[in-house]
């Protein structure tokens, strides 16, 4: 009996212990270095300048380095954005000036709100300094967005969906949703030209606002230079069309 208990304990805790050792001895600089080198090559500013000390450092050197403590997480001030409300890991970020707007680019991950035990969902994010915009979220129709609408109705949440005239914007109405608490303000901001841009650009991600930012984010991770270049090109188009 005691051997069965021992096997059970080992079966539960051994994978956790091995995972901890893998995380300790896996060099995080391999993940950070491409982002840091890309930002430096393009002349962008690291949100945490001390992160430039990471390339070539071992995990133990990083832990001992006082400059790498208390790093700012770029996702911390977009926690009120629907879809990024449990985000973390945005400390490896850089800031650039795109079309006269300050933009912070970073990767982060969230825990799914529908299933809290699911694996973290990676996101590539651009937060664009833009104060005073009406609060809204806009994205492509999906199973997740449909479930959220159904659950909202079941628990009696106020209706936040904003309807768009299907006769004027058939493609938009068929493929995108808009949510916001002030339908009049959001409809006034999202002019016909902006809706047509979204129709033709076929944005794969979500546009959302809070008190300080227009945020655009997509599922996935920015790893290589083409990844960053493509995402930044999309963000520039969003700024030109929406702001």
C-alpha positions in Angstrom: 0.0 0.0 0.0 2.8 2.4 0.9 4.4 1.8 -2.4 1.2 2.7 -4.2 1.0 5.9 -2.3 4.7 6.6 -3.1 4.0 6.0 -6.8 1.0 8.3 -6.7 3.0 11.1 -5.0 5.8 10.7 -7.5 3.3 10.7 -10.4 1.9 14.0 -9.2 4.9 15.9 -8.1 7.7 14.6 -10.3 6.5 16.4 -13.4 6.2 19.6 -11.4 9.7 19.2 -10.1 11.1 18.4 -13.5 9.3 21.4 -15.0 10.8 23.7 -12.3 14.3 22.5 -13.1 13.7 23.0 -16.8 12.6 26.5 -16.3 15.6 27.3 -14.0 18.2 25.9 -16.4 16.6 27.1 -19.7 18.4 30.3 -20.6 15.7 33.1 -20.9 18.2 35.2 -22.9 17.5 33.0 -25.9 13.9 34.2 -25.9 14.7 37.9 -25.1 17.8 38.4 -27.4 15.9 38.5 -30.8 13.4 41.1 -29.4 16.2 43.3 -27.9 18.4 43.1 -31.0 15.4 43.9 -33.2 14.6 47.0 -31.2 18.2 48.2 -31.1 18.6 47.6 -34.8 15.5 49.7 -35.6 16.4 52.4 -33.1 13.3 51.7 -30.9 13.4 52.3 -27.1 13.2 49.4 -24.8 10.5 49.9 -22.2 13.0 48.5 -19.6 16.4 49.8 -20.7 18.1 47.4 -18.3 16.8 44.5 -20.4 19.7 45.2 -22.8 21.9 43.4 -20.2 20.0 40.1 -20.7 21.7 38.8 -23.9 24.4 36.4 -23.0 23.4 36.2 -19.3 22.6 33.0 -17.5 19.5 32.6 -15.5 21.5 32.9 -12.3 23.3 36.0 -13.5 19.9 37.6 -14.2 18.5 36.7 -10.8 21.6 38.3 -9.1 21.4 41.5 -11.3 19.6 44.2 -9.3 19.0 46.1 -12.5 16.7 43.3 -13.7 14.4 43.5 -10.7 11.0 45.3 -10.7 10.8 45.4 -14.5 7.8 47.3 -15.8 5.1 45.0 -17.4 3.7 46.7 -20.5 0.4 44.8 -20.1 -0.3 46.2 -16.6 -2.1 49.3 -17.8 -4.3 47.5 -20.3 -5.8 45.1 -17.8 -9.2 46.7 -18.3 -9.1 45.7 -22.0 -11.5 42.8 -22.7 -9.3 39.9 -23.7 -6.2 41.2 -21.9 -7.7 41.3 -18.4 -5.4 38.6 -17.0 -2.3 39.4 -19.1 1.3 39.1 -18.0 4.8 38.8 -19.4 4.9 42.1 -21.1 8.2 43.3 -19.6 10.1 42.6 -22.9 8.6 45.6 -24.8 9.8 48.5 -26.9 8.4 51.8 -27.8 8.4 53.5 -31.2 6.9 56.5 -32.9 4.5 55.5 -35.7 2.7 58.2 -37.6 3.4 60.7 -34.8 1.9 58.3 -32.2 3.8 56.7 -29.4 3.3 52.9 -29.7 4.5 50.1 -27.4 4.9 46.7 -28.9 5.1 43.5 -26.8 4.2 39.9 -26.4 2.1 38.7 -23.4 -0.1 35.8 -22.4 -3.5 35.5 -20.8 -5.3 32.7 -19.0 -8.6 31.9 -20.8 -11.6 33.3 -18.9 -13.9 30.5 -20.0 -11.6 27.8 -18.8 -9.2 29.1 -16.1 -7.3 25.7 -16.2 -6.4 26.1 -19.9 -2.9 26.9 -21.1 -1.9 30.5 -21.4 -3.0 32.2 -24.7 -0.2 34.2 -26.4 -0.9 37.6 -27.8 1.1 40.1 -29.8 0.0 43.6 -28.7 0.3 47.3 -29.8 -0.9 49.9 -27.3 -1.2 53.3 -29.0 -1.2 56.5 -26.9 -4.7 58.0 -27.6 -6.6 59.6 -24.8 -10.3 60.5 -24.8 -11.6 57.8 -27.2 -15.0 56.2 -26.6 -14.8 52.8 -24.9 -15.3 50.0 -27.3 -14.1 46.6 -28.5 -14.2 45.4 -32.1 -13.2 42.0 -33.5 -14.0 39.1 -35.9 -16.9 36.8 -35.1 -15.8 33.6 -33.5 -17.1 30.8 -31.3 -15.6 32.6 -28.3 -17.4 35.8 -29.0 -20.7 34.0 -29.6 -20.3 32.1 -26.2 -19.6 35.4 -24.4 -22.8 37.0 -25.9 -24.8 33.9 -24.8 -23.4 33.9 -21.3 -23.9 37.6 -21.0 -27.6 37.2 -21.8 -27.9 34.3 -19.4 -26.5 36.2 -16.4 -28.4 39.4 -17.3 -25.5 41.6 -18.3 -26.5 44.8 -20.0 -26.5 44.6 -23.8 -23.2 46.0 -25.1 -23.4 44.8 -28.7 -23.6 47.7 -31.1 -25.5 47.0 -34.3 -24.3 48.1 -37.8 -26.6 48.6 -40.7 -26.3 45.4 -42.7 -27.5 47.1 -45.9 -24.6 49.6 -45.8 -21.9 47.3 -44.5 -22.8 43.7 -45.4 -19.2 42.3 -45.1 -18.6 44.1 -41.8 -21.9 42.9 -40.3 -21.2 39.3 -41.4 -17.7 39.0 -40.0 -17.2 41.6 -37.2 -18.8 42.5 -33.8 -18.7 45.8 -31.9 -19.3 46.2 -28.1 -19.5 49.4 -26.1 -21.4 51.0 -23.3 -22.1 54.3 -25.3 -23.5 53.2 -28.7 -24.0 56.8 -29.9 -20.4 57.9 -29.1 -18.9 54.7 -30.6 -21.0 55.0 -33.8 -20.0 58.6 -34.2 -16.3 57.7 -33.8 -16.4 54.7 -36.1 -17.2 56.6 -39.3 -18.2 54.9 -42.6 -14.6 55.3 -43.8 -13.3 53.5 -40.7 -15.7 50.6 -41.0 -14.9 50.3 -44.7 -11.2 50.1 -43.8 -11.8 47.3 -41.4 -13.9 45.5 -44.1 -11.2 45.7 -46.7 -8.2 45.2 -44.4 -9.7 42.1 -42.9 -8.0 42.7 -39.6 -7.5 39.4 -37.8 -7.1 40.9 -34.4 -9.1 43.0 -31.9 -9.3 46.7 -31.6 -10.1 48.1 -28.2 -9.8 51.2 -26.1 -9.4 52.4 -22.5 -8.9 55.8 -21.0 -5.3 56.1 -22.4 -4.9 53.8 -25.4 -6.2 52.4 -28.6 -5.0 48.8 -28.4 -4.7 46.3 -31.3 -3.8 42.7 -30.5 -3.7 39.4 -32.3 -3.2 35.8 -31.1 0.3 34.5 -31.5 3.9 35.5 -30.6 6.3 37.9 -32.3 9.6 36.0 -32.7 11.4 37.0 -35.9 12.1 40.2 -37.7 9.5 39.4 -40.4 7.0 38.9 -37.6 7.7 42.3 -36.1 7.8 44.1 -39.5 4.5 42.6 -40.6 2.7 43.4 -37.3 4.1 46.9 -37.1 3.0 47.5 -40.8 -0.6 46.5 -39.7 -0.4 48.8 -36.7 0.6 51.7 -38.9 -2.4 51.1 -41.2 -4.7 51.0 -38.1 -3.3 54.3 -36.9 -3.7 56.0 -40.3 -7.3 54.8 -40.7 -8.7 54.9 -37.2 -6.8 57.9 -35.6 
